[in-house]
Amino acid sequence: MTSELSKTRPWCPFCGQNVGRATDAATRKMNEFPVGRCQCGAVYTCDATGHNVGAAIVETLVYACDDNADFAWELIPEDDYLTGRIENYDEREHQVVAKKNLDGRGVRGVLYFVRLHTDVREIAQRIKQKKDDVVQHSIPAELTVDRVEIEPAPDEKRVRKKANKKLVKDLVAAGDVDSLVALCFDDKKTLRLMQRLLYDPQEENRWYVAWIIGSVTARTSTREPGPVSELLHRLFEACSDSAATPWGMVETIGYVIALRPDIFGAFARHLIGYTGEPSTCNQSLWAMAEIARVRPDLIRTMPFFNLFHFLKDSDPQLRGQIVRLLGMMNANEAAKQLQELEDDSEEFTFCLDGELVTTTVSAAAKLALKEIEKGAQNE
């Protein structure tokens, strides 16, 4: 292994993105370790020696709770937050070293990560803002509301199954998500075998497989988000390869993010880059619409005004997809342009829960305008 290959930038175990160097917190208080924050919402601390992981764990959790230690002690691992760690970290060079040794110098650092579930994070932020006794006493009650459901841990005494092409293909065809989830925990290559099923000449089959993969990863990622992050990286790389046909890739990315935006929402911003390619434009607009259905804020952070020209595209497929997207994100900025499409009777198709549905641009425009009007009334 060359020295270049043995060193990598540290990454977030939840979303797979590179993370910056940890720095001293603005308010030190009990902090002894440098801290950092990933774009996906995870926070981390750096223990340069690797000998004080216990203290680093405590400080990371408290830091994630906006320095509210009382709130942090109320939280339950996995039910309220996920943890991860990156070992062999060299703080001096800000890199992970495979051989625990760099130029004769031992490397033992650890980056410890904590990612609160979305509802818990919101509670922590509200408590920080109010800081009164009434809110402090309501913490246990608030934690029981809309808690993210974590996939149960597999039985350690179980007989592990081996994944193979035929088994995975049969389970996907049967729509047996429960068995596929269990198989993912037993054999890490299950996701790769599912990904191979995307190479199908039948478009409806590719959409169905993408939906199954999204349904499976939505559950497995609550306990093991790392393999799903790796899957997303593989899919994005495949989409960027001009020599490859991205069959089912963008569709799968859309479902994975849309069904688990609390963990993988940071990946959404990359989708807009695929709207400029004919082979991925339709799927990219659909994927952003699916994400906007549950998290419109993720799409609004993008330069979505650059997509308005699709409203006048000659292809009804693209006109229909952008109309759905603008409706899902309550884009009142485009209300006038949407009204002009209320008489557009041409048809287009989109995927809903793994099945292709046909409708007209007119029907989509009217529905989008209703969503925008409803959103304006709720403001």
C-alpha positions as CSV (number, residue, x, y, z in Angstrom):
1,M,0.0,0.0,0.0
2,T,1.5,3.4,-1.0
3,S,1.7,6.2,1.5
4,E,-0.9,8.1,-0.5
5,L,-3.4,5.3,-0.3
6,S,-2.8,4.7,3.4
7,K,-3.9,8.2,4.3
8,T,-7.4,9.6,3.9
9,R,-9.4,12.6,5.1
10,P,-11.6,11.8,8.1
11,W,-15.3,11.3,7.3
12,C,-18.6,11.3,9.1
13,P,-19.7,7.7,9.8
14,F,-23.4,8.7,9.3
15,C,-23.4,10.6,6.0
16,G,-20.0,9.7,4.6
17,Q,-18.9,13.4,4.0
18,N,-15.5,14.6,4.9
19,V,-15.4,16.5,8.1
20,G,-13.3,19.5,9.1
21,R,-10.7,19.8,11.8
22,A,-12.2,19.9,15.3
23,T,-11.6,23.2,17.1
24,D,-12.1,24.6,20.6
25,A,-15.7,25.2,21.4
26,A,-16.8,28.9,21.7
27,T,-17.8,28.3,25.3
28,R,-15.3,25.9,26.9
29,K,-17.0,25.1,30.2
30,M,-16.1,21.5,30.9
31,N,-14.8,20.9,27.4
32,E,-11.3,19.4,27.3
33,F,-11.5,18.2,23.7
34,P,-11.8,20.1,20.3
35,V,-15.2,19.7,18.8
36,G,-16.7,19.9,15.3
37,R,-20.1,19.6,13.5
38,C,-20.9,17.8,10.3
39,Q,-23.4,19.2,7.7
40,C,-25.7,16.2,8.4
41,G,-26.2,17.4,12.0
42,A,-23.7,15.0,13.7
43,V,-21.2,16.5,16.2
44,Y,-17.8,15.1,17.1
45,T,-14.9,15.5,19.5
46,C,-11.3,14.7,19.0
47,D,-9.3,12.6,21.5
48,A,-5.8,12.9,20.1
49,T,-4.3,10.2,22.4
50,G,-7.1,7.7,22.2
51,H,-6.8,7.2,26.0
52,N,-9.8,9.3,27.1
53,V,-12.6,8.0,25.0
54,G,-15.0,7.8,27.9
55,A,-14.7,11.5,28.7
56,A,-14.9,12.2,25.0
57,I,-18.2,10.3,24.7
58,V,-19.7,12.3,27.6
59,E,-18.5,15.7,26.2
60,T,-19.7,14.8,22.6
61,L,-23.2,14.0,23.9
62,V,-23.4,17.1,26.0
63,Y,-22.1,19.2,23.1
64,A,-24.8,17.7,20.9
65,C,-27.4,18.8,23.5
66,D,-26.2,22.4,23.3
67,D,-24.3,22.0,26.6
68,N,-27.4,21.0,28.5
69,A,-26.0,18.2,30.6
70,D,-29.3,17.5,32.4
71,F,-31.0,16.9,29.1
72,A,-28.2,14.7,27.9
73,W,-28.5,12.3,30.9
74,E,-32.2,11.8,30.0
75,L,-31.3,10.4,26.5
76,I,-31.2,6.7,25.7
77,P,-28.6,5.3,23.3
78,E,-30.1,4.3,19.9
79,D,-33.6,5.3,21.0
80,D,-32.6,9.0,21.1
81,Y,-29.2,9.1,19.4
82,L,-26.6,7.2,17.3
83,T,-22.9,7.0,17.9
84,G,-19.9,6.3,15.7
85,R,-16.1,6.6,15.8
86,I,-13.2,7.0,13.5
87,E,-9.9,5.5,14.8
88,N,-6.3,6.0,13.7
89,Y,-6.8,9.7,13.4
90,D,-3.8,12.0,13.3
91,E,-4.8,15.4,14.7
92,R,-1.6,17.1,13.5
93,E,-2.2,16.3,9.8
94,H,-6.0,15.9,10.0
95,Q,-6.1,12.5,8.4
96,V,-6.8,8.9,9.1
97,V,-3.7,6.6,8.9
98,A,-4.3,2.9,8.1
99,K,-1.1,1.6,9.7
100,K,-1.3,3.6,13.0
101,N,2.1,5.0,12.2
102,L,3.1,8.1,10.3
103,D,6.8,8.8,9.6
104,G,7.8,6.8,12.7
105,R,5.2,8.6,14.9
106,G,2.4,6.6,16.5
107,V,-1.1,7.6,15.6
108,R,-3.8,6.7,18.2
109,G,-6.4,9.5,17.9
110,V,-10.1,8.9,17.9
111,L,-13.0,11.1,16.5
112,Y,-16.1,10.2,18.4
113,F,-19.5,11.1,16.8
114,V,-23.0,11.6,18.2
115,R,-26.0,12.2,16.0
116,L,-29.3,13.1,17.8
117,H,-32.5,12.0,16.2
118,T,-34.3,15.0,14.6
119,D,-37.1,15.3,17.2
120,V,-34.6,15.2,20.1
121,R,-32.4,17.8,18.5
122,E,-35.4,20.1,18.1
123,I,-36.2,19.7,21.8
124,A,-32.6,20.4,22.8
125,Q,-32.7,23.6,20.8
126,R,-36.0,24.8,22.3
127,I,-34.7,24.0,25.8
128,K,-31.5,26.0,25.1
129,Q,-33.6,29.0,24.0
130,K,-36.0,29.0,27.0
131,K,-33.9,27.6,29.9
132,D,-36.6,27.7,32.5
133,D,-37.7,25.2,35.1
134,V,-41.0,24.4,33.4
135,V,-39.3,23.2,30.2
136,Q,-36.6,21.3,32.2
137,H,-39.3,19.3,34.0
138,S,-41.1,18.5,30.7
139,I,-38.1,16.8,29.1
140,P,-39.1,13.1,29.8
141,A,-42.6,13.8,28.5
142,E,-41.4,15.4,25.3
143,L,-39.0,12.6,24.6
144,T,-42.0,10.2,24.2
145,V,-43.5,12.2,21.3
146,D,-42.7,11.3,17.7
147,R,-39.6,9.4,18.6
148,V,-37.7,7.9,15.7
149,E,-38.2,4.2,15.6
150,I,-34.9,2.3,15.7
151,E,-34.7,-1.1,14.0
152,P,-34.4,-3.8,16.7
153,A,-30.9,-5.2,17.2
154,P,-30.5,-8.7,15.6
155,D,-30.3,-11.6,18.0
156,E,-26.6,-12.2,18.7
157,K,-27.3,-16.0,18.9
158,R,-29.0,-16.1,15.5
159,V,-27.7,-18.2,12.7
160,R,-26.4,-15.7,10.2
161,K,-27.6,-16.1,6.6
162,K,-25.4,-15.7,3.5
163,A,-26.6,-13.5,0.7
164,N,-26.5,-14.6,-2.9
165,K,-27.9,-13.4,-6.2
166,K,-30.8,-15.8,-6.3
167,L,-31.9,-15.2,-2.7
168,V,-31.8,-11.4,-3.0
169,K,-33.5,-11.4,-6.3
170,D,-36.3,-13.6,-5.0
171,L,-36.8,-11.5,-1.9
172,V,-36.9,-8.3,-3.9
173,A,-39.4,-9.8,-6.4
174,A,-41.6,-10.8,-3.4
175,G,-41.3,-7.4,-1.8
176,D,-40.1,-9.1,1.4
177,V,-38.6,-6.0,3.0
178,D,-38.5,-7.7,6.5
179,S,-36.3,-10.5,5.2
180,L,-34.1,-8.1,3.2
181,V,-33.5,-6.0,6.3
182,A,-32.5,-9.0,8.3
183,L,-30.2,-10.2,5.5
184,C,-28.5,-6.8,5.4
185,F,-27.5,-7.2,9.1
186,D,-26.3,-10.7,8.4
187,D,-24.3,-10.1,5.2
188,K,-23.0,-6.7,4.2
189,K,-23.0,-7.6,0.5
190,T,-26.8,-7.6,0.4
191,L,-27.0,-4.0,-0.6
192,R,-24.5,-4.5,-3.5
193,L,-26.5,-7.5,-4.7
194,M,-29.7,-5.4,-4.6
195,Q,-27.9,-2.6,-6.5
196,R,-27.1,-5.1,-9.3
197,L,-30.8,-5.6,-9.9
198,L,-31.1,-2.1,-11.1
199,Y,-29.5,-3.1,-14.4
200,D,-32.8,-4.1,-15.9
201,P,-34.0,-3.0,-19.4
202,Q,-37.5,-2.7,-18.1
203,E,-38.0,0.8,-16.7
204,E,-40.8,-0.2,-14.3
205,N,-38.6,-2.9,-12.9
206,R,-35.8,-0.4,-12.1
207,W,-38.3,2.0,-10.3
208,Y,-39.6,-1.0,-8.3
209,V,-36.1,-2.1,-7.2
210,A,-35.2,1.5,-6.3
211,W,-38.2,1.7,-4.0
212,I,-37.4,-1.6,-2.4
213,I,-33.8,-0.5,-1.7
214,G,-35.1,2.7,-0.2
215,S,-37.6,0.9,2.0
216,V,-34.8,-1.5,3.2
217,T,-32.2,1.2,3.9
218,A,-34.8,3.4,5.7
219,R,-34.8,0.7,8.4
220,T,-31.2,-0.5,8.4
221,S,-29.8,3.0,8.5
222,T,-31.4,3.7,11.9
223,R,-28.9,1.2,13.3
224,E,-26.1,1.0,10.7
225,P,-26.1,4.1,8.5
226,G,-22.5,3.5,7.3
227,P,-23.2,0.9,4.7
228,V,-26.1,3.0,3.3
229,S,-23.7,6.0,3.1
230,E,-21.3,3.9,1.1
231,L,-24.2,2.8,-1.2
232,L,-25.0,6.5,-1.9
233,H,-21.4,7.2,-2.7
234,R,-21.3,4.3,-5.1
235,L,-24.5,5.5,-6.8
236,F,-23.3,9.1,-7.1
237,E,-20.0,7.9,-8.6
238,A,-21.9,5.7,-11.1
239,C,-24.1,8.6,-12.1
240,S,-21.0,10.8,-12.7
241,D,-19.3,8.2,-14.9
242,S,-19.9,9.3,-18.5
243,A,-19.0,5.9,-19.8
244,A,-21.7,4.1,-17.8
245,T,-25.5,4.0,-18.1
246,P,-27.0,5.2,-14.8
247,W,-30.0,2.8,-14.8
248,G,-31.9,3.2,-11.6
249,M,-29.2,5.1,-9.8
250,V,-30.8,8.5,-9.4
251,E,-34.1,6.8,-8.6
252,T,-32.5,4.8,-5.8
253,I,-30.7,7.9,-4.4
254,G,-34.1,9.7,-4.4
255,Y,-35.8,7.0,-2.4
256,V,-33.0,6.5,0.0
257,I,-32.9,10.2,0.9
258,A,-36.6,10.8,0.8
259,L,-37.3,7.9,3.2
260,R,-34.6,8.8,5.6
261,P,-33.9,12.6,5.2
262,D,-33.0,12.9,8.9
263,I,-29.8,10.9,8.2
264,F,-29.1,11.4,4.5
265,G,-30.6,14.8,3.8
266,A,-27.1,16.4,3.2
267,F,-26.8,14.3,0.0
268,A,-29.9,15.9,-1.5
269,R,-28.0,19.0,-2.8
270,H,-26.0,16.9,-5.2
271,L,-29.1,15.9,-7.2
272,I,-29.5,19.3,-8.9
273,G,-26.3,18.7,-10.7
274,Y,-27.8,15.8,-12.7
275,T,-30.6,18.0,-14.1
276,G,-28.3,19.1,-16.9
277,E,-27.9,15.6,-18.4
278,P,-30.6,14.1,-20.6
279,S,-30.1,10.6,-19.1
280,T,-30.7,11.8,-15.5
281,C,-32.8,15.0,-15.8
282,N,-36.2,13.3,-15.5
283,Q,-35.1,11.2,-12.5
284,S,-33.4,14.0,-10.7
285,L,-36.5,16.2,-10.8
286,W,-38.6,13.3,-9.6
287,A,-36.1,12.6,-6.8
288,M,-36.1,16.2,-5.6
289,A,-39.9,16.1,-5.6
290,E,-39.9,13.0,-3.4
291,I,-37.6,14.6,-0.9
292,A,-39.6,17.9,-1.0
293,R,-42.7,15.9,-0.1
294,V,-41.2,15.3,3.4
295,R,-38.4,17.9,3.7
296,P,-39.1,20.9,1.4
297,D,-36.4,22.9,3.2
298,L,-33.7,20.6,1.8
299,I,-34.7,21.6,-1.7
300,R,-35.2,25.3,-0.9
301,T,-31.5,25.5,0.1
302,M,-30.6,24.7,-3.5
303,P,-30.6,27.3,-6.4
304,F,-34.0,25.9,-7.4
305,F,-34.8,29.1,-9.5
306,N,-32.5,27.6,-12.1
307,L,-35.0,24.9,-12.7
308,F,-37.9,27.1,-13.7
309,H,-37.0,26.9,-17.4
310,F,-38.2,23.3,-17.4
311,L,-41.8,24.7,-17.1
312,K,-41.5,25.6,-20.8
313,D,-39.6,22.6,-21.9
314,S,-40.8,20.8,-25.1
315,D,-40.9,17.5,-23.3
316,P,-44.1,17.0,-21.2
317,Q,-42.2,14.5,-19.0
318,L,-39.9,17.3,-17.7
319,R,-42.8,19.8,-17.5
320,G,-44.7,17.4,-15.4
321,Q,-41.9,16.5,-13.1
322,I,-40.9,20.2,-12.4
323,V,-44.6,21.0,-11.7
324,R,-44.7,18.2,-9.1
325,L,-41.5,19.4,-7.5
326,L,-42.7,23.0,-7.3
327,G,-45.9,21.9,-5.7
328,M,-44.2,19.7,-3.1
329,M,-41.9,22.5,-2.0
330,N,-44.8,25.1,-1.9
331,A,-43.0,27.3,-4.4
332,N,-45.3,30.3,-4.5
333,E,-42.6,32.1,-6.5
334,A,-43.8,30.0,-9.5
335,A,-47.5,30.3,-9.0
336,K,-48.1,32.4,-12.1
337,Q,-46.1,30.1,-14.3
338,L,-48.0,27.1,-12.9
339,Q,-51.3,28.7,-13.7
340,E,-50.3,28.9,-17.4
341,L,-50.0,25.1,-17.4
342,E,-53.5,24.4,-16.1
343,D,-54.7,23.7,-19.7
344,D,-51.7,21.5,-20.6
345,S,-53.3,18.2,-21.3
346,E,-50.2,16.2,-22.3
347,E,-49.4,13.2,-20.2
348,F,-46.3,12.2,-18.2
349,T,-45.4,9.4,-15.7
350,F,-43.9,9.5,-12.3
351,C,-43.2,6.8,-9.7
352,L,-45.3,6.4,-6.5
353,D,-44.3,3.8,-4.0
354,G,-42.5,1.8,-6.7
355,E,-45.2,1.9,-9.3
356,L,-45.3,4.2,-12.4
357,V,-48.4,6.4,-12.5
358,T,-49.6,8.4,-15.5
359,T,-51.3,11.8,-15.2
360,T,-51.4,15.1,-17.2
361,V,-49.4,18.2,-16.7
362,S,-52.7,20.0,-16.2
363,A,-53.7,17.8,-13.3
364,A,-50.3,18.1,-11.7
365,A,-50.4,21.9,-12.1
366,K,-53.8,22.2,-10.4
367,L,-52.7,20.0,-7.5
368,A,-49.5,22.0,-7.2
369,L,-51.4,25.3,-7.0
370,K,-53.6,23.8,-4.3
371,E,-50.6,22.7,-2.3
372,I,-49.1,26.2,-2.6
373,E,-52.4,27.8,-1.6
374,K,-52.6,25.5,1.4
375,G,-49.1,26.3,2.4
376,A,-49.8,30.1,2.2
377,Q,-52.8,29.7,4.5
378,N,-50.8,27.8,7.1
379,E,-48.1,30.5,7.3
